[in-house]
Amino acid sequence: MDFDGQLLRQVGGFGRRARLLAAASWLPNVPLALGLAAGLLLAATPQHRCRPDPALLPPELRNASGPELLNASTPPGSHCLLYRYPPPGGGLEPNGTGPCTRGWEYVLPEAGLLSTVVTQWDLVCANHWQVPLEQTTHLLGWLIGYMAFGSACDRFGRRATFISSLMLSIPLGIAVALAVNYVMLVLTRLLFGALLAGTFLSLYVARLELCDPPHRLAVTMGAGFFWVAGELLLPGLAVACKEWRLLQGTIVLGLTLLAACWWCPALSPESGRWLLATQQLEEGKQVLRDLAEGNGIRLEDDSYTWEHLFAELDNLSGGAPLPQYHSICKIFRTRVIWKNSLILGFTAFIGSGIRHSFTRNLNSYAPGFYFPYFLLVASEAVALLFLCLTVDHFGRRAALLLSTILTGVSSLLLLALTQYLMSWLIVLLSVLGILASQAVSALSVLFAGEVLPTVVRGAGLGLILAAGLVGQATTPLMEIHNSHGFFLHHVIFASFAILSVLSIMLLPESTSRPLPDSLLDGESQHRPPLFHSSQRQRHKDHLPLLSTRSTAGPYDPDSYARLVSATKKMLGSHHGASSGQTRPLLPARSRHNSTLEGM
């Protein structure tokens, strides 16, 4: 049964209660965005230098202080070295350098914080690789959460996955704030990221399945703007908290308030679409009744229609069936669903991974934390606004194609012409590439949610989001090696962007179409023509062998009879000429009938 066309319309469509639930689903994006973006502040590396060690100085300089002590101890511009002097009596000139012996002095605050993870455990100089490692581990946690909780969404439901992951994230967030060493920090941040990913994914799927086709884009983009609001709120919270442990505790407090409010089933009901798709009919009927009452629809006013719809649901299910769940393995056994998932996962990977190629070009023009951070956040907001204005009008596929082309062209121009371009043009192309890549990432996830069937939407969307996390993780991985291999990274992702343009044309169009519920619905989605012809040209068959519509006219008995008669005469004359004998092709009775047909 068509959920969007029949059931959702009967319960009031996107009515009052549906709008309330959609708006309520936006609010959790604020603490979730804080949880993901906080890693940039917790691991912010301030300016630093070695703390002077008087024991390394000659006896004549050990009583120095202030700038004199600093000049005698550290080389100019060095962050990780101290001067070494000859033994006493060997002179006052240094004869070499060596590593720091008494720790480091930091220039604080950094990004609004007076202490960070870096200053807590001195993750600088020889230990600086541990900072991008921690960031990569946190993203790995999100990747694991997307894949694990995506399957849980399809097996246990959207609400159960959302509540369980949200509740478990609170003690893990507290453990992060109370970490006593670097190893504990990495492990707790890994698990904390996995639980936040489960919360985000289950909420995204439930929100998408709540909306009818005309409102899916607006509701999804509204949630994206709340995510941006959370990212904009983060620097202000850092300035207010001052300490990284207190900032982490504030994020956990937001998650706690969220869990206290969203524990109520009225704010986070189970997805009726998923219940019906998995043959949980009684629970699905109850969710539809509650939604109808919240939308102001009285079931008593149209009891016949409701009884007819529920009876049809029972007939389609064959009585009282057991719930039917589908695992992630079902996606790999399909053809169209797997093809769409592979293409959209590829575009999500490119949109997230290529962004580092653009942001690195801006470091030399505006070093520091705030400029690149707010540039990325602002570009995300502009990209969401661009999608709001274009996607419903031109379609998902056309908007994704345009965004990918802009991303690839910007990357190729920067790759080939950076040394010849003026600085303002480099900044312009970098900003354009960031905007386009943000649009590619956001639209790939929405597109995937609309073409994946309900029974495997959680697992499939988890794969798409995980692919995006793999691309995003390339940024801290490059930092582990001090950006060695950046040129190769840029070449690979620019090539991938151009390659993805061809693959996007194989996608179906999901604008204003109902969400597929079963695997059969997902397999029945086909690629529409790239260019739409006019109404007059649409009836012309320029490629008859490839045409799916028959252009033959109606059956005409007289024309068919004349064709048969002429064919028989031709065959008869040919046979007589070749054999030298005149033998009738047909018996007399048949010839008489043929003569009548010719007349």
C-alpha positions as CSV (number, residue, x, y, z in Angstrom):
1,M,0.0,0.0,0.0
2,D,1.2,3.5,-0.9
3,F,2.1,5.0,2.5
4,D,2.5,8.6,1.2
5,G,-0.4,8.6,-1.2
6,Q,-3.0,6.8,1.0
7,L,-2.2,6.4,4.6
8,L,-0.3,9.6,5.3
9,R,-2.9,11.6,3.5
10,Q,-5.7,10.0,5.5
11,V,-4.0,10.9,8.9
12,G,-3.7,14.6,7.9
13,G,-0.4,14.6,6.0
14,F,2.0,17.1,7.3
15,G,-0.5,18.5,9.8
16,R,-0.2,20.1,13.1
17,R,1.3,17.2,15.0
18,A,3.6,16.2,12.2
19,R,5.0,19.8,12.1
20,L,5.5,19.8,15.8
21,L,7.4,16.5,15.7
22,A,9.5,17.7,12.8
23,A,10.4,21.0,14.7
24,A,11.2,19.0,17.8
25,S,13.5,16.8,15.9
26,W,15.6,19.8,15.0
27,L,16.7,20.6,18.5
28,P,18.9,17.6,19.2
29,N,21.1,18.6,16.3
30,V,22.5,21.5,18.5
31,P,24.2,19.3,21.2
32,L,25.1,16.7,18.5
33,A,26.9,19.3,16.5
34,L,28.7,20.5,19.7
35,G,29.8,16.9,20.4
36,L,31.4,16.5,16.9
37,A,32.9,20.0,16.5
38,A,34.2,20.1,20.1
39,G,37.2,18.0,19.1
40,L,38.6,20.9,17.2
41,L,38.7,23.0,20.4
42,L,39.7,20.3,22.8
43,A,42.7,19.5,20.7
44,A,43.6,23.1,19.7
45,T,47.3,23.6,19.8
46,P,48.4,27.0,21.1
47,Q,51.7,28.7,20.4
48,H,54.4,27.3,22.6
49,R,58.1,27.2,23.4
50,C,60.4,25.2,25.6
51,R,60.5,26.2,29.2
52,P,64.0,27.5,30.0
53,D,66.2,25.1,32.0
54,P,68.9,27.0,34.0
55,A,70.7,23.7,34.5
56,L,71.7,23.6,30.9
57,L,73.2,27.1,31.0
58,P,76.8,28.1,31.9
59,P,77.2,29.2,35.6
60,E,77.5,32.8,34.5
61,L,74.0,32.8,33.0
62,R,72.0,30.7,35.5
63,N,70.9,33.8,37.4
64,A,69.4,35.4,34.4
65,S,65.7,36.1,34.1
66,G,63.1,37.4,31.8
67,P,64.1,38.0,28.1
68,E,67.7,37.5,28.9
69,L,67.1,33.9,30.2
70,L,64.8,33.2,27.2
71,N,67.4,34.4,24.7
72,A,70.1,32.4,26.3
73,S,67.9,29.2,26.4
74,T,65.9,29.0,23.2
75,P,66.9,29.5,19.5
76,P,64.8,32.3,17.8
77,G,61.6,30.9,16.3
78,S,62.1,27.4,17.8
79,H,59.3,25.7,19.6
80,C,60.9,22.4,20.5
81,L,64.6,23.0,21.1
82,L,66.9,24.4,23.8
83,Y,70.5,25.5,23.4
84,R,73.2,23.2,24.6
85,Y,76.5,24.8,26.0
86,P,80.0,23.4,26.5
87,P,81.2,22.3,29.9
88,P,82.0,25.0,32.5
89,G,84.9,27.1,31.3
90,G,84.2,26.3,27.6
91,G,82.7,29.7,26.8
92,L,79.3,31.4,26.8
93,E,78.4,30.5,23.2
94,P,76.1,27.5,22.6
95,N,77.5,24.6,20.7
96,G,74.3,22.9,19.7
97,T,70.6,22.3,20.5
98,G,68.6,19.6,22.1
99,P,65.0,18.7,23.0
100,C,63.1,20.4,25.8
101,T,63.8,19.1,29.3
102,R,61.3,21.0,31.5
103,G,58.2,21.0,29.4
104,W,56.7,23.9,27.5
105,E,55.2,27.3,28.0
106,Y,51.9,28.0,26.2
107,V,50.4,31.2,24.9
108,L,46.8,31.1,26.2
109,P,43.9,31.3,25.7
110,E,43.7,29.3,22.5
111,A,40.3,29.3,20.9
112,G,38.9,30.7,24.1
113,L,40.2,27.9,26.3
114,L,42.9,28.3,29.1
115,S,43.6,24.6,29.0
116,T,43.2,22.0,26.2
117,V,44.0,18.4,25.8
118,V,47.3,19.5,24.3
119,T,48.4,21.5,27.3
120,Q,47.1,18.8,29.7
121,W,49.5,16.2,28.4
122,D,52.0,18.2,26.4
123,L,51.0,16.9,23.0
124,V,53.5,19.0,21.1
125,C,56.8,18.6,19.3
126,A,57.7,14.9,19.3
127,N,54.2,14.0,20.7
128,H,52.3,16.2,18.3
129,W,51.2,13.2,16.1
130,Q,48.9,12.1,19.0
131,V,46.6,15.1,18.4
132,P,45.5,14.1,14.8
133,L,45.5,10.5,16.0
134,E,42.9,11.4,18.7
135,Q,40.8,13.3,16.1
136,T,41.0,10.4,13.7
137,T,39.9,8.0,16.5
138,H,36.9,10.2,17.3
139,L,35.9,10.1,13.6
140,L,36.4,6.4,13.6
141,G,34.0,6.2,16.5
142,W,31.4,8.0,14.4
143,L,32.0,5.7,11.5
144,I,31.5,2.6,13.7
145,G,28.4,4.1,15.2
146,Y,26.9,4.8,11.8
147,M,27.4,1.2,10.7
148,A,26.4,-0.5,13.9
149,F,23.4,1.7,14.9
150,G,22.2,1.8,11.2
151,S,21.5,-1.9,11.4
152,A,20.0,-1.4,14.8
153,C,17.5,1.1,13.3
154,D,16.2,-1.5,10.9
155,R,16.0,-4.2,13.5
156,F,14.8,-2.6,16.7
157,G,13.3,0.6,15.4
158,R,14.1,4.3,15.1
159,R,12.9,5.3,18.6
160,A,14.6,2.5,20.5
161,T,17.9,3.2,18.8
162,F,17.7,6.9,19.4
163,I,16.8,6.6,23.1
164,S,19.4,3.9,23.8
165,S,22.3,5.6,22.1
166,L,21.4,9.0,23.6
167,M,21.2,7.5,27.2
168,L,24.5,5.7,26.8
169,S,26.2,8.8,25.5
170,I,25.8,10.6,28.8
171,P,28.1,8.4,31.0
172,L,30.6,8.1,28.1
173,G,30.7,11.9,27.8
174,I,31.3,12.2,31.6
175,A,34.1,9.7,31.2
176,V,35.7,11.9,28.6
177,A,35.6,14.9,30.9
178,L,37.2,12.8,33.7
179,A,39.9,11.2,31.6
180,V,43.1,10.8,33.6
181,N,45.5,10.0,30.7
182,Y,45.8,10.1,27.0
183,V,44.8,6.5,26.4
184,M,41.6,6.8,28.4
185,L,40.8,10.0,26.5
186,V,41.2,8.3,23.1
187,L,39.1,5.2,24.1
188,T,36.3,7.2,25.7
189,R,36.2,9.7,22.8
190,L,35.9,6.7,20.4
191,L,32.9,5.3,22.2
192,F,31.4,8.7,22.7
193,G,31.5,9.4,19.0
194,A,29.9,6.0,18.2
195,L,26.9,6.8,20.4
196,L,26.5,10.3,19.1
197,A,26.5,8.8,15.5
198,G,23.8,6.4,16.5
199,T,21.7,9.3,17.9
200,F,22.1,11.4,14.8
201,L,21.4,8.6,12.4
202,S,18.2,7.3,14.0
203,L,16.9,10.9,14.4
204,Y,17.7,11.6,10.7
205,V,15.9,8.5,9.5
206,A,12.8,9.1,11.7
207,R,12.6,12.7,10.6
208,L,12.7,11.8,6.9
209,E,10.0,9.1,7.3
210,L,7.7,11.5,9.1
211,C,7.4,14.0,6.2
212,D,5.4,13.8,3.0
213,P,7.2,14.4,-0.3
214,P,6.6,18.2,-0.6
215,H,8.1,18.9,2.9
216,R,11.1,16.5,3.0
217,L,13.6,19.0,1.7
218,A,12.5,21.9,3.9
219,V,12.4,19.8,7.1
220,T,15.8,18.2,6.4
221,M,17.4,21.6,5.6
222,G,15.9,23.1,8.8
223,A,17.6,20.4,10.8
224,G,20.8,21.3,9.0
225,F,20.5,24.9,10.0
226,F,20.1,23.9,13.7
227,W,23.4,21.9,13.2
228,V,25.0,25.1,12.0
229,A,23.6,26.9,15.0
230,G,25.3,24.4,17.3
231,E,28.6,24.9,15.6
232,L,28.3,28.7,15.9
233,L,27.5,28.3,19.6
234,L,30.7,26.3,20.3
235,P,33.3,29.1,20.4
236,G,31.0,31.1,22.7
237,L,30.7,28.2,25.1
238,A,34.5,27.8,25.0
239,V,35.0,31.4,26.0
240,A,32.5,31.0,28.8
241,C,33.9,27.6,30.1
242,K,37.6,28.4,29.8
243,E,38.6,24.7,30.6
244,W,38.2,21.8,28.2
245,R,36.8,19.5,30.9
246,L,34.2,22.1,31.8
247,L,33.3,22.5,28.1
248,Q,32.9,18.7,27.7
249,G,30.7,18.7,30.8
250,T,28.5,21.4,29.3
251,I,28.0,19.3,26.2
252,V,27.0,16.3,28.4
253,L,24.6,18.6,30.2
254,G,22.9,19.4,26.9
255,L,22.6,15.7,26.1
256,T,21.1,15.0,29.6
257,L,18.4,17.7,29.1
258,L,17.7,16.2,25.7
259,A,17.3,12.7,27.1
260,A,15.0,14.0,29.9
261,C,12.7,15.6,27.3
262,W,12.8,13.1,24.5
263,W,12.2,10.1,26.7
264,C,8.5,11.0,26.4
265,P,7.0,9.0,23.5
266,A,4.9,12.0,22.5
267,L,8.1,13.8,21.3
268,S,9.8,10.8,19.7
269,P,7.2,8.3,18.5
270,E,8.2,5.2,16.5
271,S,8.1,5.5,12.7
272,G,4.8,4.3,11.5
273,R,6.2,3.8,8.1
274,W,8.9,1.4,9.4
275,L,6.3,-0.5,11.5
276,L,4.1,-1.1,8.5
277,A,7.0,-2.0,6.2
278,T,8.2,-4.6,8.7
279,Q,4.7,-6.1,9.1
280,Q,4.1,-4.8,12.7
281,L,0.6,-3.9,11.9
282,E,-1.0,-3.3,15.3
283,E,1.8,-1.0,16.4
284,G,1.7,0.8,13.1
285,K,-2.1,1.3,13.2
286,Q,-1.8,2.8,16.7
287,V,0.9,5.2,15.6
288,L,-1.3,6.3,12.7
289,R,-4.3,6.8,15.0
290,D,-2.2,9.0,17.3
291,L,-0.8,11.0,14.4
292,A,-4.3,11.5,13.0
293,E,-5.7,12.7,16.4
294,G,-2.8,15.1,16.8
295,N,-3.4,16.5,13.3
296,G,-7.1,17.1,14.2
297,I,-8.5,14.2,12.2
298,R,-11.5,12.5,13.9
299,L,-11.6,8.8,13.0
300,E,-15.3,8.6,13.8
301,D,-16.1,11.1,11.0
302,D,-14.8,8.7,8.4
303,S,-14.9,5.3,10.0
304,Y,-15.7,3.5,6.8
305,T,-12.5,4.7,5.1
306,W,-10.4,3.8,8.1
307,E,-11.9,0.4,8.4
308,H,-11.3,-0.2,4.7
309,L,-7.7,0.9,4.9
310,F,-6.9,-1.3,7.9
311,A,-8.7,-4.2,6.3
312,E,-6.6,-3.8,3.2
313,L,-3.5,-3.7,5.3
314,D,-4.5,-7.0,7.0
315,N,-5.3,-8.6,3.6
316,L,-1.9,-7.5,2.2
317,S,-0.1,-9.0,5.2
318,G,-2.1,-12.2,5.2
319,G,-3.5,-12.2,8.6
320,A,-1.3,-11.7,11.7
321,P,2.3,-12.2,10.3
322,L,5.5,-12.1,12.3
323,P,7.7,-9.0,11.9
324,Q,9.9,-9.2,8.9
325,Y,13.4,-7.6,9.3
326,H,16.1,-7.1,6.7
327,S,19.8,-7.0,7.4
328,I,22.4,-5.0,5.7
329,C,23.4,-8.0,3.6
330,K,20.2,-7.6,1.6
331,I,21.6,-4.4,0.1
332,F,24.5,-6.3,-1.4
333,R,22.2,-8.8,-3.1
334,T,20.2,-6.2,-5.0
335,R,21.2,-4.4,-8.2
336,V,19.6,-1.0,-8.3
337,I,19.7,-0.3,-4.6
338,W,23.3,-1.3,-4.4
339,K,24.2,0.8,-7.4
340,N,22.5,3.9,-6.0
341,S,24.2,3.3,-2.6
342,L,27.6,2.9,-4.2
343,I,27.3,6.1,-6.2
344,L,26.0,8.2,-3.4
345,G,28.5,6.9,-1.0
346,F,31.2,7.8,-3.5
347,T,29.9,11.4,-3.8
348,A,29.7,11.7,0.0
349,F,33.2,10.5,0.3
350,I,34.4,13.0,-2.3
351,G,32.5,15.9,-0.8
352,S,34.0,15.4,2.7
353,G,37.5,14.4,1.6
354,I,38.2,17.1,-1.0
355,R,37.5,19.9,1.5
356,H,41.0,19.7,2.9
357,S,42.4,20.6,-0.5
358,F,40.5,23.9,-0.3
359,T,40.9,24.8,3.4
360,R,44.7,24.3,3.3
361,N,45.0,27.0,0.7
362,L,43.5,29.5,3.2
363,N,46.0,28.8,6.0
364,S,48.7,31.1,4.7
365,Y,46.2,34.0,4.3
366,A,44.5,33.8,7.7
367,P,46.3,31.5,10.2
368,G,44.7,30.7,13.5
369,F,41.5,28.9,14.6
370,Y,38.6,31.3,14.2
371,F,38.9,32.2,10.5
372,P,38.9,28.7,9.0
373,Y,36.4,27.5,11.6
374,F,33.8,30.2,10.9
375,L,34.5,30.0,7.2
376,L,33.5,26.4,7.1
377,V,30.4,27.0,9.2
378,A,29.3,29.9,7.1
379,S,29.9,28.0,3.9
380,E,27.8,25.1,5.3
381,A,24.9,27.5,6.0
382,V,25.2,29.0,2.5
383,A,25.3,25.5,0.9
384,L,22.1,24.6,2.8
385,L,20.4,27.8,1.6
386,F,21.5,27.0,-2.0
387,L,20.0,23.5,-1.7
388,C,16.7,25.0,-0.4
389,L,16.4,27.3,-3.4
390,T,17.4,24.9,-6.1
391,V,16.8,21.2,-5.3
392,D,13.0,21.1,-5.5
393,H,13.0,23.3,-8.6
394,F,15.7,21.5,-10.6
395,G,15.7,18.1,-9.0
396,R,18.1,16.2,-6.7
397,R,20.2,14.8,-9.5
398,A,20.7,18.0,-11.4
399,A,21.6,19.9,-8.2
400,L,24.1,17.1,-7.2
401,L,25.5,17.2,-10.7
402,L,26.0,20.9,-10.6
403,S,27.6,20.9,-7.2
404,T,30.0,18.1,-8.1
405,I,31.1,19.9,-11.3
406,L,31.8,23.1,-9.4
407,T,33.8,21.1,-6.9
408,G,35.8,19.3,-9.5
409,V,36.5,22.4,-11.6
410,S,37.6,24.5,-8.6
411,S,39.9,21.7,-7.5
412,L,41.5,21.2,-10.9
413,L,42.1,25.0,-11.4
414,L,43.8,25.2,-8.0
415,L,45.8,22.1,-8.7
416,A,47.1,23.3,-12.1
417,L,47.3,27.1,-11.7
418,T,47.9,28.0,-8.1
419,Q,51.4,29.4,-8.7
420,Y,50.1,31.5,-11.5
421,L,46.9,32.9,-9.9
422,M,46.5,36.0,-7.8
423,S,45.9,35.6,-4.1
424,W,42.3,36.9,-4.2
425,L,41.5,34.4,-7.0
426,I,42.9,31.5,-5.0
427,V,40.8,32.5,-2.0
428,L,37.7,32.8,-4.3
429,L,38.2,29.4,-5.8
430,S,38.9,27.8,-2.4
431,V,35.7,29.3,-1.0
432,L,33.7,28.2,-4.0
433,G,35.1,24.7,-3.7
434,I,34.2,24.6,0.0
435,L,30.6,25.7,-0.7
436,A,30.2,23.2,-3.5
437,S,31.7,20.3,-1.5
438,Q,29.4,21.1,1.5
439,A,26.4,21.0,-0.9
440,V,27.6,17.6,-2.3
441,S,27.9,16.1,1.2
442,A,24.5,17.3,2.4
443,L,22.6,16.4,-0.8
444,S,24.2,13.0,-1.1
445,V,22.9,12.0,2.4
446,L,19.4,13.3,1.6
447,F,19.3,11.7,-1.8
448,A,20.4,8.4,-0.3
449,G,17.6,8.6,2.3
450,E,15.0,9.1,-0.4
451,V,16.1,6.2,-2.7
452,L,16.8,3.6,-0.1
453,P,13.8,1.5,0.9
454,T,12.4,1.7,4.4
455,V,13.3,-1.8,5.4
456,V,17.1,-1.1,5.0
457,R,17.1,2.7,5.1
458,G,19.0,2.8,8.5
459,A,21.8,0.4,7.4
460,G,22.1,1.9,3.9
461,L,22.2,5.5,5.2
462,G,24.7,4.4,7.8
463,L,27.0,3.2,4.9
464,I,26.6,6.5,3.1
465,L,27.4,8.6,6.2
466,A,30.3,6.2,7.0
467,A,31.8,6.8,3.6
468,G,31.6,10.6,4.2
469,L,33.4,10.1,7.5
470,V,36.2,8.2,5.7
471,G,36.7,11.2,3.5
472,Q,36.6,13.6,6.5
473,A,39.2,11.5,8.3
474,T,41.7,12.2,5.6
475,T,42.3,15.7,7.1
476,P,43.7,14.5,10.4
477,L,45.5,11.6,8.8
478,M,47.4,14.1,6.6
479,E,48.3,16.1,9.7
480,I,49.9,13.0,11.3
481,H,52.5,13.1,8.5
482,N,52.8,16.9,8.5
483,S,50.8,17.2,5.3
484,H,53.3,15.1,3.3
485,G,51.6,13.8,0.2
486,F,49.2,16.6,0.0
487,F,49.7,17.0,-3.7
488,L,48.8,13.3,-4.3
489,H,45.8,13.8,-2.1
490,H,44.7,16.7,-4.1
491,V,45.2,14.9,-7.4
492,I,43.2,11.8,-6.3
493,F,40.2,13.7,-5.0
494,A,40.1,16.0,-8.0
495,S,40.1,13.0,-10.3
496,F,37.4,11.3,-8.2
497,A,35.2,14.4,-8.5
498,I,35.4,14.4,-12.3
499,L,34.7,10.7,-12.3
500,S,31.6,11.0,-10.1
501,V,30.0,13.4,-12.6
502,L,29.5,10.4,-15.0
503,S,28.2,8.2,-12.2
504,I,25.6,10.7,-11.0
505,M,23.8,10.5,-14.3
506,L,22.9,6.8,-13.5
507,L,20.9,7.9,-10.4
508,P,17.1,8.0,-10.3
509,E,15.2,11.2,-9.5
510,S,13.4,11.3,-6.1
511,T,12.0,14.8,-6.1
512,S,8.3,14.8,-5.1
513,R,8.2,11.0,-5.2
514,P,7.1,8.8,-2.3
515,L,9.7,7.0,-0.3
516,P,10.2,3.3,-1.3
517,D,9.3,0.9,1.5
518,S,10.1,-2.6,0.3
519,L,13.1,-3.9,-1.6
520,L,10.9,-4.3,-4.6
521,D,10.1,-0.6,-4.5
522,G,13.8,0.2,-4.3
523,E,14.6,-2.0,-7.2
524,S,11.9,-0.4,-9.4
525,Q,13.5,3.0,-9.4
526,H,15.1,3.8,-12.8
527,R,17.1,6.6,-14.3
528,P,15.0,9.2,-16.0
529,P,16.1,10.9,-19.2
530,L,18.7,13.7,-18.6
531,F,17.0,16.1,-20.9
532,H,13.3,16.5,-21.1
533,S,11.8,17.0,-24.6
534,S,8.9,19.2,-25.5
535,Q,5.4,17.8,-25.7
536,R,5.4,17.9,-29.5
537,Q,8.7,16.0,-29.8
538,R,7.8,13.5,-27.1
539,H,5.5,11.6,-29.5
540,K,8.1,11.3,-32.2
541,D,10.0,8.0,-32.2
542,H,13.5,8.8,-33.3
543,L,14.9,5.5,-31.9
544,P,12.3,2.9,-32.7
545,L,14.4,0.0,-31.5
546,L,14.9,1.6,-28.1
547,S,11.3,2.9,-27.8
548,T,9.2,1.5,-25.0
549,R,6.0,2.7,-26.5
550,S,4.4,1.0,-29.5
551,T,3.7,3.5,-32.3
552,A,1.8,1.0,-34.5
553,G,-1.7,1.8,-35.5
554,P,-4.8,-0.3,-34.9
555,Y,-5.3,-3.7,-36.6
556,D,-6.8,-3.3,-40.2
557,P,-8.2,-6.6,-41.6
558,D,-8.5,-5.3,-45.2
559,S,-4.9,-4.1,-45.3
560,Y,-3.7,-7.4,-43.8
561,A,-5.7,-9.4,-46.4
562,R,-4.2,-7.4,-49.3
563,L,-0.7,-7.9,-47.9
564,V,-1.2,-11.7,-47.6
565,S,-2.6,-11.9,-51.2
566,A,0.3,-9.9,-52.7
567,T,2.8,-12.1,-50.8
568,K,1.3,-15.3,-52.1
569,K,1.3,-14.1,-55.7
570,M,4.9,-13.0,-55.4
571,L,5.9,-16.4,-54.0
572,G,3.9,-18.2,-56.6
573,S,5.4,-16.4,-59.6
574,H,8.9,-16.9,-58.2
575,H,8.3,-20.6,-57.7
576,G,7.0,-21.1,-61.2
577,A,9.8,-19.3,-62.9
578,S,12.4,-21.4,-61.1
579,S,10.9,-24.8,-61.6
580,G,9.5,-24.3,-65.2
581,Q,6.2,-25.7,-64.1
582,T,3.0,-24.0,-63.1
583,R,1.9,-25.6,-59.8
584,P,-0.5,-23.8,-57.5
585,L,0.9,-22.9,-54.2
586,L,-2.4,-23.6,-52.4
587,P,-5.3,-26.0,-53.0
588,A,-8.2,-24.7,-55.1
589,R,-10.2,-23.8,-52.0
590,S,-7.3,-21.8,-50.6
591,R,-6.9,-20.0,-54.0
592,H,-10.5,-19.2,-54.0
593,N,-10.3,-17.7,-50.5
594,S,-7.2,-15.7,-51.6
595,T,-9.0,-14.3,-54.6
596,L,-11.9,-13.2,-52.3
597,E,-9.5,-11.6,-49.9
598,G,-7.9,-9.7,-52.8
599,M,-11.2,-8.4,-53.9
